[in-house]
Amino acid sequence: QIAMRALKQVSWQSWVPLKTAETHLTLQRRVPDEQRLAWARARMEALGDGRLESQADIYAWEQICLHNEPRVELRLQVLGIGELGIAALPNEVYGLTGLKLKEQSPFESFFSIELANGAFGYIPPPEQHDLGGYTTWPARTAGLEVQAEPQIVETILKLMERLTGRPRRKPVIPESPWSRAVRQSRPDAWWRFEEMAGTQARDACGRHHGQYEPGTARWLPGPNGTGITAGRRGNHAAHFAGGRMVCRDLKPGSHYSVECWFWNGLPPDARPVTGYIWSIGRDGDHTAAGDHLGIGGTHEPAAAGKLIFFGGSESNRLLTGTTPLSLRTWNHVVFVRQGHRISVYLNGHTAPDISGESAPTWKESHTHFFVGGRCDRFAGLEGRVDEVAVYHRALTPDEIARHYRMAVDAGRVPTAPESQPLSPKKSLRSSPVPDEHDTRPATSEVD
């Protein structure tokens, strides 16, 4: 049915220009160091004329192959069929790489073909090398230099610019009711986590740019199905898996608020604290003096799978939320400090999920702001965070509820009547990023 509807919209043309451009790109391989090479040679010598059967023997042989051919030449190609661009890459490509090209392509339509004109293995984006996995193991199946993917993407984009005579498209986040509401509340910093590459986490307010640490991934689906982004582009989030986002020049003061969306991927019985969503404190401080918002685990059974606030080991102040959080669902949370008073609001409720007293334990002159983990690196979040806004004032409950409504009402998410806000036990489940040619309505569900 989708294909038939699309077919009715096809504009037939009797002739289109055909163009092609290609170039050759020489890249280094990640060759073994002396220790690994010595191990591989000894392994092959011991094997003699025997067959390569074990994983260790095969991997040893691959190290010798990398050593013998330390660089390779890739043939990169772009075909233009009218306003359709096709990129030919001699690699097994991550989905993110294809999305980078599609997002910036100067062609009206675009797709890529992998393993074209060669087979030089996986090309993980640089940040994926920190996360590991078989697609990053140095071998002929994944042996190109760590910065190979950005070089390939840049080369393909230049070929497309040459064919079209137009510059690449600059990714733009469309304005939406949600973003207007946040902007009107005048945040001091606002990290939208829309970066496709690089290590900088850009502050949309332009004042407090942060840095991604190793152990983070980029441009994964965010809380889609909401009004956070306009149009069909979709919203994106950062995924934290051992690393954090660090901002070293943000000093929130004694009255401040932090607003964000989060998605937890770790069960509450996996470790003492499931994970910290964000943290204020001094980097590496073993006392963890500061403000830390996270999700409880096995250390406090009553707090498992619920929001927690921790004020550092010296105060040993722990405040616990009341609402169980569903696994792998998006939730909206706002933390408010007013002097010693702590309030945490969940999913648009005007009544706080956490409420209590906790004196500040951090020194403003030594303060850093972290997303995806605590200042001392304990219990980093295994999940996603998006749209982190920091305000140098206390947001009001009505203001917080309005922000949430702007996301829910503008999206295609069923909501409870206005007199009965969406229960905090329910949260938005993100729908898949819609394909731009999919004519079905975008869908979401309430968990």
N, C-alpha and C positions, 0 to 999 in steps of 0.2 A: 504493500500500500504506500509506503514511504517512497519507494522507487517510482511508482506510477504518478504520485503527486509531483515529484521532482521532474519527471519526464514532461509533464504538461507545461512546466515553466522553462524548458530548454529553448534557447534562442538559436536557431540553426543559421549557420553561415556557410556560404558556398566556397569561401576562400579565407585562409588565415595565414599570416607569415610564419614560417618555420625557421628557427634560429638555434644555434648551438654554440657553446663556449666551453672550453676545457683548459685545464692546466695540470702541471705535475708538481707535487708537493713532497719534498724530501723530509722525512722525520727520523729521529733517533729511536732506537729500541731501548728498553730497560734491561741492559745486559747484566749478567751476574757479577757480583764482586769476586775477589780472589778466593775467598773462603767457599762460596757456593760453587764456583767453577771447579775448585779442587775436589769438592765432594762429588760433583757430577762426573768428573773424569775418573775418579776412583771407582765409582759405581759402575760406569760403563766398562772399565777394565776388568772388574770382577765378573761382569756378566759375560764377557767374551763374545762368542758367536750366538749366545742365547737370545730368545725372543723377548721383546719389550712387553711384559705382561702386567707387572705390578704398577700401581700408580707412581711409586717412588722412582722406578726405572724410567717410566715415560717422562716424568718431570725432569729427571737428570738429563735425558736426551734433549729435551726442549731447551735447557740452559746452554748446552753446547751449541745448539742451532742459533740461539740468540747471539752467543759470543762470535760465531763464525760470520753472521750477517748483522752487524750492529746498526745498520740504517737501511731504510726501504724507501722506495719512491711510489707515491700514491697518484693515481690518475683520477682527478675530480672533474665532474662534468655537470653542466646544466643544459637542459633542452627547453626551448620555448615553442609552444604550440599556441599561437595567438596569445591570449592572456593567461594561459596555463603554464606554470613553471614546474619542471621535474628535475630534481637533483639526484645524481647518481653517485653513491658513496661506496667505496670498496671495503666496507666495514659492517659489523653488526652493531646497529645504532640503538642507543637508549631512546625511549620515547621522548625524554626531555630534549634531546638534540633535535629531533624532528619538530617539536613544538617551538623551539628557539627559531628555527629556520622559517617555519610557517608564520610565526608572529611578526617577523621582520621582513618577510619576502615582499619585494616591490611588485610582484605579479598579483593579479586579482585572485587567482587560485593557485594552489601549490600542493605538491606532495613529494616525498622522497622515496628512493628505491635503495635498499641496502644490498651489500654483497654484489655491487655492480662494478664491472671492470676490475675485479680483484677480490681477495679475501684476506684482509690484514687484521682480523680479529675484532674483539669488542673495543669500543672507544668510550669508556666511562668518562663523564664529566670529572674535572679534577677533584671535586669534593667527595666523589664516590670512592676514590682511592683510599681516603681516610676511613671509610666504613668497611672496606674489605669485601670479601666474597670472591667466588671463582672467576668472575668477569674482570677482576683486577690482578689475578696471579700472573706474574711475568712468564709468559710462554708465547709461542707464535699465535696462540688463540687470543692473547690479550697483552701483547708485548710492547705496544707503542709508548712513547714518552708520556708522562703525566699530563702535560699541556697539549697533547695531540688534539683533543676534542675542540678546544677553543680555536686552534689554528685551522682545523677543517671547517668549522662553522664560518669563520671569517673569510676563508677562501671562497666558499660557496656563495656567501652573500655578495662578495665582490663580483663574482661571475654573473650573478643575477642582475646586479646594477649595470654591468657592461651590456647585457642583453637587452634590458628594458630602457636604458638611458635615464633611469630614475633612481633616486637614492632609496636605500632600505627604509622601511617603515619604522618609526619610533614607537615602541610600546607605550600606550597611554591608558591609564585607568579611568574609565568613564565616571563622571560624577553621578551620584545616586542619592536617594533620600537619606540613607544611612550616613554617607560621607559628609553631606551637608549638615546633618545634625551634629556630628562630631566636630566639624570645623567651626560651627557656630558656638560650640562650648569652649573654644579657644584652648586646645591642648598646648602644652609647652613642648612636647615631643610626641611623634606619632609614627611608629614603624608599621608599615603596611605589608612588609614581607613579600613584595612582588618581584624581587630580584631573580632573574633567571641564571645568573652567573656572578662570579666574583666573590669577594669576602666582605664587601661593605653592605651593611643594612641601612638603607637610606631613611633619614627622618623626613617625613613629608612636610614638616614645619621648617626644615632647613637648618636647624640649630644643633642637633645632637645626633650625628650619624654614629652608628655602632659598627661592630665587627663580628662576623661569624667565626666561631672557633672551628677547628677540625671536629668532625662528628655531627655535622648538620647537612641536610639536603634541602634543595631549593624547588620552588614552584610546584609543590604538590597541591592537589585540590583542597581548597579552604571550605568555609561554611557556605557552599553554594545552595541554591534554592531559597536564598534570603535576598533582601534588598541591599546587601552590602555593596554589590557591584551592579551596574546597569548594563543592559544589553545581553548578548549571548557569549561574551568573552569568558565569563567565569572568574571566580575569585581564587587566589592562590595563597598558600601558607608555607611557612618554614617547618621542616620536620627535624626534631631534635633527637639524636641517638648517641649521646655521650658528649656533645659539644653544647656551647651556649652562645647567645648573642650578648655582647658586652658593650656597654656605653660607659665611658670613663669620665664624662664631664657633665653629668646630670645630678643636680643637688635638689632633691624634692622639698626639703623643709619639714616642719612639724605639722603642716596641714597640706595634704595632697591626696590625689586619687589616681588609681591605676585601673584602666579598663582594657579588657581583651576578650578574645574567644580562644578556647582551648579544646583539645581532643586528646584524650588519654588512651594509649594503646596497651597499657600494662595492667594485668589483673591485680586487685587489691591485696591478694594473699601472696604476692611474689617476693616482697621484701619489706623491711621495717617501715619505710616510708615509700609510698608508691612513686612519688616524684614531685619536684618543686617546679611550679609554673613560672614564677619570677622571684627575684630576690634583690634586696638592697643591702649592701654591706661592703666591706673591704675585701678585695680579691685575695683569696688564700687565707683569710682569718680563721684559725681553727676554733675560735669561740663562736663564730657565726653571729657576731653582734650585728643586729640589723632587723629588717622586716622581711619575712619570707612567707609567701603564699604557696601552698602545695596541696597534695592529696594524701591522706593518711593511709597507713598500711598495717602490718601485723604488730608493730610496736605498741600501738594503742588500739586494741580490737574494736572499741566503740567508735573510733575515727576511721576505720578501714573503708576506703572507697568514698570518703566524704572530704570536703574542703577542710584544710587546717591552716592556722596562722601560727608561726613560731617566731619568738622574739630573741632567739640566741640562747646559748647554753648557760650564760651567766644569769640571765633572768629566769631561764627555764620555763618561760611563759608559753603555754600551748592553748590555743582556742580552737574548738572543733565545731564544724557545721552540723546541720541536722539532716541534710538531703543526700541520699545515696546517689552517686553519679553513675550513669550507665556507661559501660565500656564502649570505646570507639564511637562516641557521639560528640557533637559540637555543643558547647555550653558558653554562655555569655556571663562574665563575672566582672564585678566592679568592687575594688577595695578602696575604702575611705579611711584615712587617719585624720582625726581632729584632736590634736594634742595627744592625750593619753587614750582617747576613745577610738576603738577599732570597730568598723562595720563592713561586712562583706555581703554584697547583693548578688543573687544568682538568677539568671534567666528572667529579668524584668520585674521581679517582685519588689514591691516597695518596703516590705518587711525584710530585714537582713537575715541571711542564713547563718552568719556569725556576728555576734555582738559581745563586746567586752572591753576591759581595760588592759592596756599594756604600755608601759612607759617606753619611749624610744631608747634603744641601747647602742645606736651607732653615732659616730662623730661625722658631722656633715663634711668636714674637710677630707675625710678618708673614705668617702662613699662612692661606690660604683653601682650601676644598675645592670642586672642580668636577666635574661629571658631564657627559659628552658633548663634552668638549674640553679643551685644555691651558690652563694659567694665562695664557700669552701669546697665546692664540687661534690658535696654529698647528695646522693639521690637525685640525679638529673632526670628530667622528664623524658620518658620514652613516648613521644607523641608530637602533636603539632600545636602551634600557637599562631594566632593571626591578629592583626589590627590592634596592636598594643599602643594605647594612648595614655600619656602621663599628664596630669593637670596639677598646677601649683595651687590648688584650692580643693575644697570638699564639694564633690558633686552632690546635688540633692537627690532624694529618692525619686521624686517626680521626673527629674532630668534623666536619671538612669533608666527609668521605665520608658520614657519617651525614646531614648536611643534604641532600646530593645524593640519597641514597636515599629520603629522606622525600618529595622531589618526584617521583622516578621511580616508586617502588613504589606510592605512593598514586594515581598517575595511571594511565591506560590505555596505558602505554608498554612494549613488550617489552624486557626487560633480559637481559643475559648472566647465567649462573649466578653466585652470590655469590663463588665462588672466582676468577672471571674478570670483573672489573668492566667496565662498558661502555667500549669503547675510546675514548681521547680523540680519535681521528680521526672518531668518530661523535658526532653531537649531536642534540638534540631539535629536530624541526621542528614549529613551532606549527601546530595545526589551526585552521580557521576558528572564530570565536566561534559556539557552537551556538545555534540558535534555540530559544527556550523551548518551542515547540510541536513541535519535532523529537523524535520518540520513538526515533530510532536511537541506538545507543551512540556516545558521543564517540570520535573516532578520532585517532590520531597515528601517525607513522611514524618510524623511526630511519633517518637518512640514511646 
